[in-house]
Amino acid sequence: MRKIGFLAGLWALTASTATVGCKGDDPIVDGTGSGDDGGGDDGGGDDGDMGCLSDDDCASYEICEAEECVDGDRNNSVDEAETVLWDDSVSGTINPSGDVDYFTFTADGGEYVRIESAHDDDNGDTVLVLRGPSGKVHAFADEHATGGGVTDHDSMLYAYLDEAGDYTISIEDVSTYYGTEPQYGSSNFAYEITLNEWSRFTVEDDTQDSPNVSVTVEVINSWYTVGTLIQEDGDSDWVQVVLEQDGAELRVDGMSDLGASSATPLVRIYDTDGTLIAEKASVGPEDYVMYPSLPRGTYSVELTDENGAGASDAWYFAFILAMDPADQYVDEIEPNDVESLATEVELTETETDNGNFYSYGNQQGYADTGGDVDWFVVEQPYDEATMILCLNGAPYGSLGVQDIAIYDDAGELLASVEGDENLDPTAVIDDLTVGPGTYYYAVTNSDDAVGSIGEWYRFVTYLAEFVPSSYTCP
């Protein structure tokens, strides 16, 4: 079984007797800067042991029923929803288990919003749901809108409000939302919801040469968020990205769940000369688009629809991120178009908990000419090893597809695979058993490749004393 994840700096093999791995990405935060996850204590109150005349006589997680304070609150349905003001926060408690709380606000239509939840309970995990004036779900978020975690907050929802009217926010425990057990609620499960109007979004008329949104990426591993509305057929909106890190990986992610939006996001990245270097459809639901390593400079991001369609509800958000160069793959060393000039793959050895050893190396390259062949050399250090070579690129925005081959020191072909842009990863060799010695990897452009700086690739190779049951790919 192959386990596949596109995580810079994280390589893991799993054997039937051991699971091994290395440190992965740093936490991603929203906006700039970072924070902590908070944390509560095991405190709480004595439920239902005091008399009362009104809810004000009870603790914040209780209500007054029959002159007795009991667990609960008053906003348990849309009809009972409490009002939240724009650019303000409200508080509540998920108590008892299964509790769902509702809040409402009024929109004029045409606003972009960010709705956040935060709490201090280590056991808590909330889901936010936004419903439109008709009562239908407009957007939802479990963790960050991209589908991953985010420091400082629990869930973070983004949406464009294409209709005027009353919108409803609900918050609940993640198990309650998904209908799984056990559902969690507690006097400690206090939360805060914040409703903000989002001010960074594209506006017509804009072009690649004259974008109306500019993002300066100053902080590594922080999201810089832009909303967009593809209102007319064939429309493209543009974002200028000023990258202040040298050699950083540039990513553009999207919403993992597009909610009520009718858009199918298509995102393109252009270099400082306006040349297309990465392109991907369905950004968000089908992961992010990226370019491996870029110098400081000013780049362009095009936001459009895969089908060329536009509508008043064709909206989405782009989350722009620079990854730390220290977490990147190692660049090939050109020229390396013959075996004698092969780039050496530096291996890192790791020992499993059961005393098994494996080594891994990660590399990236660019098939920038039509007939480009990039050669790499690796030294196999074990008496016998399972050799794995896993290459990827096209599913994350590369404009080309590459084939791979493995040769021994005598030049004999041991294995080869043609790349397939419809696969993720695009090419894998994982059933090769080899002895100690020198081996060569050849990465070749597919027959129809034209060669450009946008035709990049990444690979990871493993040499393991055992037969892995799973492994991580680029």
C-alpha positions in Angstrom: 0.0 0.0 0.0 1.3 3.4 -0.9 0.7 6.4 1.4 1.0 9.6 -0.5 1.3 13.1 0.9 2.8 16.3 -0.5 4.7 17.5 2.6 8.0 19.3 2.2 10.6 17.8 4.5 8.5 14.9 5.7 9.6 11.5 4.7 8.1 8.3 6.2 8.2 4.6 5.6 5.9 2.1 7.4 6.8 -1.5 7.8 4.6 -4.2 9.3 6.8 -4.0 12.5 7.6 -0.3 12.6 6.6 3.2 11.6 9.3 5.8 11.1 9.4 9.4 10.1 11.0 12.8 10.3 9.9 16.3 11.3 7.3 17.8 8.9 6.1 21.3 8.1 5.9 24.1 10.7 2.4 25.1 11.8 0.6 27.4 9.3 -1.0 30.5 10.6 -3.5 32.8 9.1 -2.4 36.3 8.1 0.9 37.1 9.6 2.7 36.1 12.8 1.8 33.1 14.9 0.2 32.2 18.2 -0.4 29.2 20.4 -3.2 26.8 20.7 -4.2 28.0 24.2 -5.4 25.5 26.7 -7.9 25.2 29.5 -7.9 23.5 32.9 -10.0 20.8 34.4 -12.1 23.4 36.3 -15.9 23.8 36.1 -18.8 24.4 38.4 -21.3 22.5 40.4 -24.1 21.9 37.9 -27.7 22.1 39.1 -27.0 22.6 42.9 -28.2 26.2 43.3 -31.5 28.0 43.2 -32.2 30.7 40.6 -34.8 33.1 39.3 -33.2 33.9 35.9 -30.3 32.8 33.8 -28.3 35.6 35.2 -28.3 33.7 38.5 -26.5 30.8 36.9 -23.0 30.1 35.6 -22.2 31.0 31.9 -22.7 27.4 30.9 -26.1 27.0 32.6 -29.7 28.3 32.3 -32.4 28.6 34.9 -35.2 26.0 34.7 -37.8 25.5 37.4 -35.6 27.7 39.8 -32.7 25.4 39.3 -29.4 26.0 37.3 -28.9 23.2 34.7 -26.5 22.8 31.8 -27.6 24.5 28.6 -28.2 27.8 26.8 -31.0 29.5 24.9 -29.8 29.6 21.3 -30.4 26.0 20.2 -32.2 26.7 16.9 -32.3 29.2 14.1 -35.4 30.8 15.6 -33.5 31.3 18.9 -30.3 32.6 17.3 -28.5 35.3 19.1 -27.3 38.4 17.2 -23.7 39.0 16.4 -22.5 42.3 15.1 -20.1 42.9 12.3 -16.5 43.0 13.3 -17.4 41.8 16.8 -17.2 38.7 18.9 -19.7 36.6 20.9 -19.1 33.9 23.4 -20.9 30.7 24.5 -20.4 27.2 25.8 -20.9 23.8 24.1 -22.7 22.3 27.0 -24.1 19.7 27.4 -22.9 17.2 24.8 -24.7 17.4 21.5 -25.3 21.2 22.0 -25.5 23.3 18.8 -25.5 27.1 19.2 -26.9 29.6 16.6 -26.1 33.2 15.9 -27.4 35.6 13.2 -26.3 38.7 11.4 -27.7 40.8 8.5 -25.8 41.4 5.3 -26.4 43.9 2.5 -25.0 41.4 -0.1 -21.6 41.7 -1.7 -19.6 41.3 1.4 -16.6 39.0 1.9 -16.5 37.5 5.4 -14.2 35.6 7.7 -15.8 33.8 10.7 -13.5 32.4 13.3 -14.0 30.1 16.4 -11.6 29.8 19.3 -11.8 27.9 22.6 -9.6 27.0 25.6 -10.7 23.4 26.1 -8.0 20.9 25.1 -10.7 18.3 24.3 -12.7 20.7 22.2 -13.0 20.7 18.4 -15.6 22.9 16.8 -17.2 23.1 13.3 -18.7 26.3 11.9 -21.6 26.3 9.5 -22.9 29.4 7.7 -26.4 29.3 6.3 -27.8 31.9 3.8 -31.2 33.7 3.9 -32.9 30.6 2.4 -31.6 28.4 5.2 -29.3 26.5 2.8 -25.7 25.9 3.8 -23.6 28.6 2.3 -20.1 27.6 3.6 -18.6 25.4 6.4 -15.2 24.9 8.0 -13.7 22.2 10.1 -10.3 23.6 11.0 -8.9 26.1 8.5 -10.8 26.7 5.3 -8.0 24.9 3.4 -8.7 21.8 5.4 -5.6 21.9 7.6 -5.0 23.2 11.1 -4.2 26.8 12.1 -2.7 28.1 15.2 -4.6 30.7 17.4 -8.0 29.4 16.2 -10.0 26.3 16.0 -12.0 26.8 12.8 -11.9 29.5 10.2 -14.6 30.0 7.6 -14.4 32.3 4.5 -17.3 33.2 2.3 -18.7 35.7 -0.2 -22.3 36.8 0.6 -23.9 37.2 -2.8 -27.4 37.8 -1.4 -28.8 40.4 1.0 -30.6 39.1 4.1 -30.2 37.3 7.4 -27.4 34.8 7.7 -27.0 32.2 10.4 -23.9 30.8 12.0 -24.0 27.6 13.9 -21.2 26.1 16.1 -21.0 22.6 17.4 -18.6 19.8 18.5 -17.0 18.0 15.5 -18.6 14.7 16.6 -22.0 16.3 16.8 -21.6 17.7 13.3 -20.5 14.4 11.8 -22.9 12.3 13.9 -20.2 10.2 15.5 -19.7 9.1 19.1 -18.8 10.2 21.6 -20.2 13.7 21.3 -18.5 16.2 23.5 -19.8 19.0 25.6 -18.6 20.4 28.9 -18.8 23.4 31.2 -15.1 23.9 30.1 -16.0 24.0 26.4 -16.3 27.8 26.2 -15.8 29.4 22.8 -15.7 32.7 21.1 -16.9 33.4 17.5 -15.7 36.5 15.6 -17.3 37.9 12.5 -15.2 40.1 10.3 -15.7 41.7 6.9 -12.7 40.7 4.8 -11.2 43.6 3.0 -8.7 42.0 0.6 -10.5 40.9 -2.6 -10.3 41.5 -6.4 -12.3 44.2 -8.1 -12.9 44.8 -11.8 -11.4 46.1 -14.0 -8.0 44.4 -13.4 -5.4 42.9 -15.7 -2.1 41.1 -15.3 -0.2 44.4 -15.9 -2.6 46.3 -13.7 -3.9 44.2 -10.7 -5.9 45.9 -8.0 -4.7 43.6 -5.2 -1.1 43.3 -4.1 0.1 40.9 -1.4 3.6 41.3 0.1 4.6 37.9 1.5 6.9 38.8 4.4 6.4 35.9 6.7 7.1 32.2 6.1 4.3 29.7 6.7 1.6 32.3 6.9 -1.5 32.5 4.8 -2.2 35.7 2.8 -5.8 35.5 1.8 -7.6 37.0 -1.2 -11.3 36.7 -2.1 -12.5 36.7 -5.7 -15.7 36.8 -7.7 -15.7 35.5 -11.3 -18.8 37.3 -12.3 -18.5 37.3 -16.1 -17.8 34.4 -18.5 -14.2 34.3 -19.4 -13.2 36.7 -16.6 -9.8 36.4 -14.9 -8.9 38.3 -11.7 -5.3 39.1 -10.9 -3.1 39.3 -7.7 0.3 40.7 -7.5 2.6 38.7 -5.2 5.7 40.4 -3.8 7.9 37.6 -2.5 10.4 38.8 0.0 12.1 35.4 0.7 14.8 34.1 -1.5 14.4 30.5 -2.7 11.0 30.0 -1.1 8.4 27.6 -2.4 5.3 29.6 -3.5 1.9 27.9 -2.9 -1.7 29.0 -3.7 -4.3 26.9 -1.9 -8.1 27.2 -1.9 -11.1 26.2 0.1 -11.4 22.5 0.7 -15.2 22.8 0.6 -16.6 25.5 -1.8 -20.0 25.5 -0.1 -22.6 27.2 -2.2 -20.2 28.7 -4.7 -20.7 27.7 -8.4 -17.0 28.3 -9.2 -14.5 25.6 -10.3 -11.2 27.4 -9.3 -8.4 27.5 -11.9 -5.2 29.1 -10.6 -2.1 30.0 -12.6 1.3 31.4 -11.3 3.4 33.6 -13.5 7.1 34.6 -13.0 8.5 38.1 -12.9 8.6 38.2 -16.7 5.0 37.2 -17.0 5.8 33.6 -18.1 3.4 30.9 -17.0 5.2 28.6 -14.5 2.4 26.6 -12.8 -1.3 25.9 -13.4 -3.9 23.8 -11.6 -7.7 23.3 -11.7 -9.9 22.6 -8.7 -7.5 24.3 -6.4 -8.8 23.8 -2.9 -11.0 20.6 -3.2 -8.1 18.9 -5.0 -5.1 20.5 -3.1 -2.9 23.5 -4.0 -0.9 24.8 -6.9 2.8 25.6 -6.3 6.2 26.4 -7.7 9.3 24.8 -6.1 11.8 27.6 -5.6 11.7 31.2 -6.5 14.0 34.2 -6.0 12.8 37.4 -4.4 10.7 39.3 -6.8 7.2 40.3 -8.0 5.0 37.5 -9.4 1.4 37.3 -10.7 -1.4 34.9 -9.7 -4.4 34.5 -12.0 -7.7 33.5 -10.5 -10.4 32.2 -13.0 -12.8 29.4 -13.6 -11.8 26.1 -15.2 -14.9 26.1 -17.4 -14.7 29.8 -18.4 -18.0 30.4 -16.7 -19.0 33.4 -14.6 -21.9 34.1 -12.2 -22.9 36.2 -9.3 -22.3 33.2 -7.0 -19.0 32.1 -8.6 -16.7 33.1 -5.7 -13.8 31.5 -3.9 -10.7 32.5 -1.8 -7.0 32.1 -2.6 -4.6 31.4 0.2 -1.1 32.4 -0.7 1.8 30.9 1.2 5.6 30.9 1.1 7.3 27.8 2.5 10.6 28.0 4.3 13.6 27.4 2.0 15.1 25.2 4.7 12.2 22.7 4.2 12.7 22.5 0.4 14.0 19.8 -1.8 17.6 20.0 -3.1 18.0 21.5 -6.6 19.7 19.5 -9.3 23.1 20.8 -10.4 23.3 21.6 -14.1 24.7 20.4 -16.4 23.7 16.8 -15.5 22.6 15.5 -18.9 25.0 12.5 -18.9 25.8 9.9 -16.2 29.3 11.3 -15.6 27.8 14.7 -14.6 25.0 13.2 -12.5 23.9 15.2 -9.5 24.6 13.3 -6.2 21.6 12.5 -4.1 22.5 13.2 -0.5 21.0 10.5 1.8 19.8 10.8 5.4 19.8 7.6 7.4 17.0 6.8 9.9 16.6 4.0 12.4 13.2 2.6 13.2 12.1 1.8 16.8 12.7 -1.9 16.0 16.3 -1.3 14.8 15.7 -1.4 11.1 17.5 1.2 9.0 16.5 3.1 5.9 17.9 6.1 4.0 16.1 8.7 2.0 17.0 11.6 -0.3 14.8 14.3 -1.9 15.5 16.2 -5.0 13.9 18.7 -7.5 14.7 19.6 -11.0 13.5 21.4 -14.2 12.9 19.9 -17.6 13.5 23.2 -19.3 14.3 21.9 -22.8 12.4 19.5 -25.0 14.9 16.6 -24.9 16.2 17.3 -21.4 17.5 14.3 -19.4 18.6 14.9 -15.8 20.9 12.3 -14.2 21.2 11.6 -10.5 23.5 9.2 -8.7 23.0 7.4 -5.4 25.1 5.1 -3.3 23.2 2.1 -1.8 24.8 1.5 1.6 23.2 -1.8 2.7 23.9 -5.4 2.0 20.5 -5.6 0.3 17.8 -2.9 0.1 14.4 -2.2 -1.3 14.8 0.8 -3.7 11.9 3.2 -4.2 11.9 6.2 -6.6 8.7 8.3 -6.5 8.3 11.4 -8.7 5.6 14.0 -8.8 4.8 17.4 -10.3 1.8 17.7 -12.6 -0.9 17.2 -9.8 0.6 20.3 -8.1 0.9 22.6 -11.1 3.9 21.5 -13.1 3.3 22.0 -16.8 5.1 18.9 -17.8 5.2 15.1 -17.2 8.5 13.2 -16.7 9.5 9.5 -17.2 11.9 7.8 -14.8 14.5 5.0 -15.1 17.0 3.3 -12.8 20.4 2.0 -14.0 23.2 0.1 -12.3 26.9 1.1 -12.4 27.4 -0.9 -15.6 24.7 1.0 -17.4 22.2 -1.8 -17.3 18.5 -0.7 -17.2 16.9 -2.1 -14.0 13.5 -0.5 -14.2 11.6 2.3 -16.0 8.2 3.9 -15.8 6.4 6.5 -18.1 4.9 9.4 -16.3 1.1 9.9 -16.3 -0.4 13.3 -15.6 -3.6 11.7 -14.4 -1.8 9.8 -11.6 -0.7 11.2 -8.2 2.3 10.7 -8.0 3.0 10.7 -11.8 5.7 8.0 -11.8 6.8 5.4 -9.2 9.2 2.5 -9.1 8.8 0.7 -5.8 9.5 -3.1 -6.3 13.2 -3.1 -6.9 15.6 -5.1 -4.7 19.3 -4.1 -5.1 22.7 -4.9 -3.6 25.3 -2.4 -2.4 26.9 -0.1 -4.9 26.3 2.9 -7.2 23.0 3.5 -9.1 21.8 6.1 -11.5 18.4 7.7 -11.9 17.4 9.3 -15.2 14.5 11.8 -15.3 13.4 12.4 -18.9 10.8 14.7 -20.4 7.8 12.8 -21.9 7.6 12.7 -25.7 5.2 15.7 -26.1 7.0 18.0 -23.6 8.3 21.2 -25.1 10.6 22.1 -22.2 10.2 25.2 -20.0 10.9 26.5 -16.5 7.3 25.5 -15.7 8.0 21.8 -16.3 9.5 21.1 -12.9 9.4 17.9 -10.8 10.3 16.5 -7.4 11.2 13.0 -6.3 12.1 11.2 -3.1 14.1 7.9 -3.1 14.2 5.4 -0.3 16.7 2.6 0.4 15.4 0.4 3.1 16.7 -2.8 4.8 13.1 -3.9 5.1 10.1 -4.0 2.7 8.0 -1.0 3.4 4.2 -1.4 3.6 3.7 2.3 2.9 5.7 5.4 2.1 5.3 9.1 1.6 5.7 10.7 -1.9 6.1 14.3 -3.1 
